[in-house]
Amino acid sequence: MHSFEQLADLFKKRFETKHFPATPQSLYESCDYFLSIGGKRVRPVMCLMGNELFDEINPDAWYVATAIELFHNFTLMHDDIMDAAPLRRGMQTVHTKFGNNTALLGGDVMLVVAYDYLNKINNTYLHKVIALFNKTAREVCEGQQLDMDYEKQQSISLDDYIRMIELKTSVLLAASLQLGAILGGASEGNRQHIYEFGRNLGIAFQIQDDYLDAFGDPQKFGKDVGGDIRQNKKTFLLIHVLEAANSAQKKTLLQLMEENPADKVQRVLEIFKACNVDEWAWQLKQQYMDKAMQHLDAVAVVSSRKKSLMELANFLVQREH
Amino acid sequence: MHSFEQLADLFKKRFETKHFPATPQSLYESCDYFLSIGGKRVRPVMCLMGNELFDEINPDAWYVATAIELFHNFTLMHDDIMDAAPLRRGMQTVHTKFGNNTALLGGDVMLVVAYDYLNKINNTYLHKVIALFNKTAREVCEGQQLDMDYEKQQSISLDDYIRMIELKTSVLLAASLQLGAILGGASEGNRQHIYEFGRNLGIAFQIQDDYLDAFGDPQKFGKDVGGDIRQNKKTFLLIHVLEAANSAQKKTLLQLMEENPADKVQRVLEIFKACNVDEWAWQLKQQYMDKAMQHLDAVAVVSSRKKSLMELANFLVQREH
């Protein structure tokens, strides 16, 4: 059994290889560049962990993990175009550096190369692996579309927002774990539990992310607090406060969002606190985290095998505040 | 054995089904809309013909044919964004009707659904089918990138241009035939011959397309003659004339391309004719057509099974002018 860090190190070493042909350079340099920006490689490691939960690592798990990471990078390349984002991890995005057309085509070809890695695995689980990969890929596209739709709408229900987050973020974490479990020969029941662990963990993680943007310690959080508030970004907190606030608070809030005064962040936070949004968010996160852990508990393998997944969950989502 | 028309009718009936979920409508209506624009469905029919060349139609060939047509439509949706094309077959393109972001995401999800159809086939040929499909998909992306690169360059060699056409257009025709052949249990040698038949036929078809734009009978051709010349589009004819013209002709040509006078088409055509570009193009097309037919001849099945492929070749590429 390996820890998250050990698997991350092993995966990063293997991933540092040429994934694309040399020519046409004008196409593939965009892909090489984007991968060179790096990342935590959480999803492929979750695939390896989902695999090791049930057995020694299956050599095919490295291929599937690579396919997952390439798929994830394909979605980021295309999302950056759609969001017109100039930077990612402090580096120029592909469309900023190479133009929209090359970023579009580079993303397309990266998705195809992801399928090339999937196609390297043994016949036994090929159909099952591709079926789950495809379902997840469709859902991630649906999540991105809903995200764009919701940004244009004045109000969304919390349920709709959670469903969007689930599609855009959680299902890929869940599928990464389940793809590993499939390759580990897990039973249908165990596969479902590990998927639900990942799905709930993903939602808890997103709630925490939204929480920290508003209430995080700037020193620990490592980025500017209040960025979401400044941009009127729809978050768990904003959606809840629009449901929970009284009419005077709601009116002030909508005015602040429209007028963007200099003290906007501070004043929105005051309304958040008056409505107990911080407590509410922390408890909602705890609920999803508890559900995640119940599903991990229910996986029918000895608990010693679950140690690194528990560590991962507690690393991604702090249980104390 | 079926004729091209029979297979086209059968395929079109089967293809008229829901390929996408109902929601989110904002995503999938773009896919439904694009497919409703229609098309000749040449590629899926070539898959069925490549299959029937060797055996009764394998039920899996319908899935692969569907995947090929969805893949082709995915490339068109994304190409239309890159080319900023307002219309396709007289209808609004997806990005014009629904916006660039939805056209991008709609294309992505259409590619994923293509892989869903591939994944429906039997285990026996799954690896082989996906491997050829992926290789072809990569090549089509490479062809589109080269096409965009070449549009920006002042001059390209004929060899480079042919390679671009091969990637952008021919390989998908060739692969459609070969995918059918794989499902028909064709030998490695026969698979290669049918691929080469399609590859050479595709190049011959493109040469003819370029030829007709300049020298076609407007009544028979059905579209405005000289469109490529007006747009300075790089074609077989333009690339050859820039190599074959004397320095005076070349100078006039470049001037016409820069200044776009009202009589541009007529004057460019005069230079084309003075350089015998029409004869040259017709012969080049004939050479590729001959190569295609040699490969079809070499396929080791009784010649009666090749009848509909011969008809298709002669329908796509006229041998007389």
Chai-1 contact restraints between the chains, C-beta under 6 A:
chainA,res_idxA,chainB,res_idxB,connection_type,confidence,min_distance_angstrom,max_distance_angstrom,comment,restraint_id
A,P24,B,E142,contact,1.0,0.0,6.0,A-B,restraint_1
A,P24,B,Q145,contact,1.0,0.0,6.0,A-B,restraint_2
A,P24,B,L146,contact,1.0,0.0,6.0,A-B,restraint_3
A,S26,B,Q145,contact,1.0,0.0,6.0,A-B,restraint_4
A,S26,B,D149,contact,1.0,0.0,6.0,A-B,restraint_5
A,L27,B,Q145,contact,1.0,0.0,6.0,A-B,restraint_6
A,M82,B,N101,contact,1.0,0.0,6.0,A-B,restraint_7
A,N101,B,M82,contact,1.0,0.0,6.0,A-B,restraint_8
A,N101,B,M148,contact,1.0,0.0,6.0,A-B,restraint_9
A,L104,B,H78,contact,1.0,0.0,6.0,A-B,restraint_10
A,L105,B,C141,contact,1.0,0.0,6.0,A-B,restraint_11
A,L105,B,Q145,contact,1.0,0.0,6.0,A-B,restraint_12
A,D108,B,C141,contact,1.0,0.0,6.0,A-B,restraint_13
A,V109,B,R138,contact,1.0,0.0,6.0,A-B,restraint_14
A,V109,B,C141,contact,1.0,0.0,6.0,A-B,restraint_15
A,V112,B,N134,contact,1.0,0.0,6.0,A-B,restraint_16
A,V112,B,A137,contact,1.0,0.0,6.0,A-B,restraint_17
A,V112,B,R138,contact,1.0,0.0,6.0,A-B,restraint_18
A,Y115,B,N134,contact,1.0,0.0,6.0,A-B,restraint_19
A,D116,B,N134,contact,1.0,0.0,6.0,A-B,restraint_20
A,N119,B,I130,contact,1.0,0.0,6.0,A-B,restraint_21
A,N119,B,A131,contact,1.0,0.0,6.0,A-B,restraint_22
A,N123,B,N123,contact,1.0,0.0,6.0,A-B,restraint_23
A,L126,B,L126,contact,1.0,0.0,6.0,A-B,restraint_24
A,I130,B,N119,contact,1.0,0.0,6.0,A-B,restraint_25
A,A131,B,N119,contact,1.0,0.0,6.0,A-B,restraint_26
A,N134,B,V112,contact,1.0,0.0,6.0,A-B,restraint_27
A,N134,B,Y115,contact,1.0,0.0,6.0,A-B,restraint_28
A,N134,B,D116,contact,1.0,0.0,6.0,A-B,restraint_29
A,A137,B,V112,contact,1.0,0.0,6.0,A-B,restraint_30
A,R138,B,V109,contact,1.0,0.0,6.0,A-B,restraint_31
A,R138,B,V112,contact,1.0,0.0,6.0,A-B,restraint_32
A,C141,B,L105,contact,1.0,0.0,6.0,A-B,restraint_33
A,C141,B,D108,contact,1.0,0.0,6.0,A-B,restraint_34
A,C141,B,V109,contact,1.0,0.0,6.0,A-B,restraint_35
A,E142,B,P24,contact,1.0,0.0,6.0,A-B,restraint_36
A,Q145,B,P24,contact,1.0,0.0,6.0,A-B,restraint_37
A,Q145,B,S26,contact,1.0,0.0,6.0,A-B,restraint_38
A,Q145,B,L27,contact,1.0,0.0,6.0,A-B,restraint_39
A,Q145,B,L105,contact,1.0,0.0,6.0,A-B,restraint_40
A,L146,B,P24,contact,1.0,0.0,6.0,A-B,restraint_41
A,D149,B,S26,contact,1.0,0.0,6.0,A-B,restraint_42
